[in-house]
Amino acid sequence: MAVSIADTDLDEDADFAETHDINVTPFIDVILVLLIIFMVAAPLSTVDLPIDLPSSTATPQKKPDKPVYVSIKPDLTLAIGEKPVKRTDLISTLNAAADANPERLVLLRADRAVPYGDLMDVLELLRRGNYRMKLVALEGVAEPATEPAAPVAAKP
């Protein structure tokens, strides 16, 4: 004959069972003390030397113009911004857009599928038009997902 006493009220220590929660109050206290230390120490860390700096007579430089983006698409067509343009009209369109200022920055973007020779041809066109290029940004198209190989049927 077996008797179980687990479900009876004889277990009076159940009210005092261990809890496994983290006490975060000391952690918060430490963080607040560190915050106060850094708030007090930060102003003291600046160096205060009496230096009389000369005033500048230089004229402030104007904000640089937005660059013009010339894009080479995978089918080798050109676009200025989002507007398609013929290769023969590239320089004249850039001159009209840049207000005849060849110092305006031109950024060239080319698709990954564009051959190197065609990219260099467009750079040569821009060089002949006296445009300066600071950056050649190559933008790739998303790689097509490779399809899994078809399973090979086992021979009987």
N, C-alpha and C positions, 0 to 999 in steps of 0.2 A: 504494500500500500504506500503510494507516494503522495506527498503533500507539497504544494508550491506556496511559498510565502512572499513571492515577489509582488503580487497584486494586493497584498494586505496593507493596512495602515500602520504596520509595525515599523516601517522605514521612515523614521523621523528626520534623518539627515538629508532627505531629498530637497528640502528647502535651501540647504546650504551647499548645493552642488557647485563644482567649479565652473566658472564661465571662461570661455576662451576668446573673449573680445579684447582687442588692443585698446589700452588706455591712451588716448591721444592728447590728453590735457598737458602732460609734461612736454610733449613734442611741440605743441602750440606755444607753450611758455618759452621754450628755447628759441623758436623762430621769432617770436616777438622781441626777445632780448637782442638777438642778432640784428633785427631790423633797426632797433633803436641805436645800436652801436654803429651801424653803417650810416644812419641818418646824421649822427653826431660827427662821425669821422670824415664824411664826404666833403663838407665845406672846408675842413682843415687841410685836406690833401691838395687844394689848389695853391699854386705858387703866386704870390702877390709881389711882383717886382715892379718898382717904379720905372717904367720905360716911357719916354716921350717919343712916340712914333711920328715920323714926318707925314705931312698931308700929301696926298697924291694930286697931281695936276692932269693925270691921264683921263682922257674921255672914256666913259664906260662903253664897253663893246656891246653892240646890239645882239639880240638873241639870234642864233643861227636859224636860217630858214629850214622848213621841213624838207627832208631829202626827197628826191624823186626816185621812185622804185621802177626799174626796168626789169621786166620778168621775161624769161624764156620758158615757154611751155614745152611739154613733152613732144608736141608735134612741130617744134622749132618756130612757132609763131611768137612774135614779140608783143608785149603790152607795156604801156606806161601807166602805172597804177592798175586800174581795172580795164582801161580802154585799149582795145587791140590797135596795133599800128603796123604798117608795112615796114620792112627792113630799110627800104629806100627813103622812107619819110621819117626815120627815127630821129635824126639830128635836127631836122626842121621843126618837128613837133616838140622836141626838148627845148629848142631855142625859143619857141613861142611860149612854152610853159615856164621857162626859167627867166623870162624877160630879158633874153639875150645876155645872161650872166653865166659865162662858162665856169665861174668859180663855185657855182652851186653844186652841192654834193649829190652824186648819183649813186644809188645802191643797186647793184645788179643781183637779181635772184634767178637761179636756174634750177630746173627740175633735175632730179637724179638721172633721168633717162637721156638728158641732153649730152651729146658727145663733146669731149673736150675741145675739139677743133671748132665746133660751132660756137661754143662759149668764147673762145679766143677771137673769133671773127667779130662778135658783138663788142668785145672789149676794144678791138682795133677800130671799129666804127666810132666808138665813144672817144678814143684817143685822137682820131683824126678830126673830130668835132671840137677838140680842145676842152673836153670835160675831164674833170679829175674824179677818180674813183678811189674811195678809201676802203671800201669793204666789198667783198664778193661773198654774198650769202647763198649757199647752196641749200635748197630746200628739197627734201626727198618726199616722194609719194609713199603712201602706206604700202608696205610689202604685202602681196597677196598671200593669204594663208595657204600653206602647203596642204594639199589633200592627202589623206592617208592612203597608203597603197592598198589596192584591193586584195583581200585575203586569197591566198592560193589554195585551191581545193585539193585535198589529199587524194592521191590516186589509190583506187582500191586494189 
